[in-house]
Amino acid sequence: MKFVALLPVRDEADIISQCLQHSLKWADAIYLFDTGSVDDTWEIVQDFATRDKRVIPIRKEPVYFSETRLRGYMFHVARQNMRNGDWFLRVDADEFHHIAPPEFVKNWMRKYETVAYHQYYDFRLLQSEVDAWNRGDETLRDRARPIEERRRYYTVSNYGEPRLCRYRSTMQWPATVSFPFNAGFVARERLPIRHYPHRDPLQLERRCRLRAVMMSDPENRSNWSHPQLHHWREREWEKFVTPDDFLGLKFWKPGMELPLVRLTNHLRAPHIRALQRFVHAFCLPMLDRTRRGFDVTARPQPIPDDIVRELREELGALS
């Protein structure tokens, strides 16, 4: 039984080394697709790959991030080396699994549960930390420190989505959905993940500029539900800075326990779960045959040359 990570990256040079070091503690294979980094992300990934064969760079190409086209494509590449009973995970570079997935499967999931949703602990960039950055008390050199030492205040997220799934050879993940059809029976417990999307003012400003430019493309915008409401549209990075007196803010440092969160908003009603358990136990191979498969000619959506140039100019100005 193997654990396979699917990791798209873009401009994550400040954290990708920490991410890979953490993931290699539990992953048997990490497939990476660089969607067009203009920093040293790809070079760092290549260096890891030369030292550890479990790091598998797919390629670097300027494409739009997509939960459907990109993740589905990465799954199609990785499944060539997967077998029934393996586990695969959707992973991002700013995520650190607080419980290693193999341990989570062994100790937190029942044998008939084959899909786990994530439980985010969202670590925040506080206004006082921005003030310290502006004073020069924290600088780019501090990125060499572990991120868990730099960002210690978090909030618990109610949002959950499927992240961990047991593989079967008949499952279908076409480029039109964000997770395989009939993925499996959903676990009651959620996989705890420490999430660091906002690490310092420069990284946050680069992220906001990148996403705002990408969301300005009509074709890319059409891939998102309610794009006008999506946080990817927000260009002003200051709006993501958290006040120090923010309600629900909690403190954590390495060595402390994170509080166990047992949300159930990802579960269907009991009578529906009973039906799902029956279907997932006996009918999935048959249902898989009725689903559309991955088109082998499908590819992630390329970023037009003029947008690539705009991104280089926008992000280069912040280097």
N, C-alpha and C positions, 0 to 999 in steps of 0.2 A: 504493500500500500504506500503510494507516494503522495506528497503534497506539492502542488504546482501553483505558483503565483503568476498572475498576469498583470504586469506593471507598465502602464504607459507613463512616460515622463516628458517634461518640457521645462527647461530652465530651472532645474532643481539642484544646481551645483552646491548650494549651501547646506543641503541635507541628504543628498542621495547616498553618500558614503555611509552615514549613520543608518539610513534606511536599509541598505543592502547588508551591512554588518548585522543588524537586528534580524532581518528576514532569513539570513543564512544560518541562523541558529535552529531553524525548524524546517526550512524549505528544501525539497529535493531538486527543484528546478525553478528558476525565475526567468520568465520570458519578458523581455523589455522591448518596447517600441518608442523611439524618441521622435516626437512629433514636430521637431524643428528647432531644437534648442540653439540659442545664440550665445550661451555661456559654455562652461566646461563639462556639462552633464554627460555628454556622449563620450568624451575622453575618459572620464572617471568610470563610466560603465565598462568601456573597453578594457581599462586597466584591471578591473575586478574580474572580467571574463578571462583574461590571460592567466589569472591566478587561481580561479575556481571555475571548473567546468559547469557548475550548476547555474551560473549566470549566463544566460543565452540571449545575446542581443539579436533581435530580428532584423531591424534596420533603422536608419535615421532618414526621415522624409518629412517635409513640411506638409502636414495634414491637419485637418480640424479634429479636435477631440470629440469623440462621440461614444456614448454608452452603447450604441447599437452597432454602427459600422466598424468602429475601431476595436471595441472589446470583442465583438463577434469574430472579427478577422483574427485577432490574437488567439482566441480560443481555437479557431480552426487550425492555426499553425501548431499550437501546443498539443492538440488532441492526437496528432500523428504519433506521439510518443506516450499516450496515456492508455491505461487499461481499466477495465471494469473494477470498481472498488477504490480507485484513486480518488483524491480530493483536489479540487481546484478552487482558487480564490481570486476575486477581484481585489486588487491592492492598489493603493496610491502611495506616492513617495512621502507624503506627510503623515502617514499612518504607522503606528507602532502597536502591534498586538500585545495587549496587557496579559492575556493568557495565550500561550503558544497554540496555534490551531491543532496540532496533534494531541496536546493535552486536553484541549476543549472537546474534541471529538470523543476521546476516551472517557473523560470524567463528567462532562456536562451534557452530552447528547445521548438519547436513547438509541438503541440499535436500529429502530425503524425510522428515525429522523434522519433525513438526508440533505436538508438545506438549513443553513443558519443565517439569520439576519444579524446585522452589526449593531453594537451599542456604542455610540460615540461619547467620549469625554472630550469636549471641545476646549482645547487650551487657548487662552485669549492673550492678545497683545493689549496691555493696560495703558491708560493714559500716562501714568507715572513712568512706565517703561519707555514710552515715546519721549517723554521729557528728559529722561536719563540719556537716551540716544542723542537728542538734540544738544545736550550739554557736553557730549563726548565721553560720558561715563561708560557707555557701551558703544563698541565700534565693530567694524567688519571683522576684526581679529577675533572677536568673541564667538564668531560662528564655528571656530574650532572646538568650542566647548559643547558637550552634549546638549541637545535641545531641551531635555528634561531638567537641566540645571538652569536654563535661561527663562523658560516659560512655565510657571508653576501654578497659575490660577486657571480654573476651568469651570465650565458649566456642563450639566448633563443634558444631552440631546434626547428629545422624544422621537426623533426621526429614525427610521430603520429601513434598510433595504437588504436584499439577499446578497451575501458576500461569499459564503462558503458552501460548496456543493459536492456531493459524491457523484463521480463520473459513471456514466454507462454509455456503451458504444452506440446505442440507438438514439440518444438524445439529439435534439435539433436546436441549433442557435443560428438562425438566419440573420442577415444584416438589418433586419427591421425591428428587432426586439432587443432589450437591454439585458436579458438573461434567458437561458434556454427555456423552451416550452416545457411545461409539465416537469419542472426541474426536480421536484421531489416533495417529500412530506416535511413541513416546516417545523423546526425545533422550537420548543417553548423558550428555552434560554437564548440570550443574544450574546454574540461574540464581542467581548469588550475590547475597544480600540482607543488608544490615546491619539488624538487628532490635533495636528499642529499646522493649520492652514495659514496662520498669520504670525510670522516668526520675528520679523523686525520691520521697521518702516520702509527700508529700501526694497526688501523682498515683496512686501505687500503692495507697494506702489507699482512695481514691475508686473505683478500678477494682475492687478486691476487694469492696467493699460493693455496688457496682452489680451485679456478676455474681452474688454470693451471693443477693441479693434476686430477681434474675431467674430463677435456677435453683430458687428455692423454689416457683415456679408449676408445678403438675403438668402442664399441657398443654405448656408450654415444655420441661420436663424430658423429656417423652416424645420430643422431637425429637432427643435426644442419645443416642449409644451409651454404655452404662455411665456414666450421669450421676453415680453415686455415687463414681466414680473420677476424674472430670474436675476439672482444676485450676480450672475456673470455680466450683466449689462452695466453694473455700477463701476464708474471710472474713478470716483473720488475715494481714495483709500482711507481717508480719515474717518469715513462713516463706519469702518469696521473696527476702529479702536474702541476698546471697552472702558467705560468709567470705572474707577477703582471702587466705587460704592454700588456697582451693578448688582441688582437683586439676584440671588442664587449663586453668586460667585463663591467657589470653594478653593482651598489651598491643598496642594499635593507636592511632595518631593520624593525622589527615589528612596525606596525602603518602606514607605508608608503604604498601607492598604488603600486601594480605591474602594469606595462603597459599592456593594453589590446592588445593581439596578435590575429590577425584574419587571420591566414593562411588558405588556401583553397586547399593545395596540397593533402589532404586526400579525396577530392571530385572527383567524376567522371564528365565527360562532361555533360552539361545541358540536352542534348537529352537522354543520358543514365539515368540520374537521374529522368527524367520524366517517363521513362519506369519502373525504379525501384520503383518509388512511386506507380504506378499502381499495380505492382506485389506484393509489400509489403502490400498494402491495401486489396487485394482480393484473393491472391493465396498462401499465406504462409502455411496455414494448409495442403493444397494439396501437396505443394512442400516438406514439412516436411516428408510426408509419403514416399517419394521417396528416402530419405536420410538414410544412415546407422546410426543406433543408437549406444549408448554406450554399450560395452560388459561388462556385470556385473562381469565377471571374470577378467577384465583388472585391472592392478595395476601399480603404478609408478615403474620405473626400479630400483631394489635394487643395492646398491653399494657393490661390492665384498669385502669379509673380508680383503683381503690384501690391498685394497685401503682404507678401513676404518682405518686400522692400520697406513697406511702411512699418512693419513690426521691427525690423532691424534698426530703423531710424529711431523709433519710439524707445526701444529697450536699450539701444546703444547709448542714447543720451543719458541713461541712468547708470551706466557702468562706472 
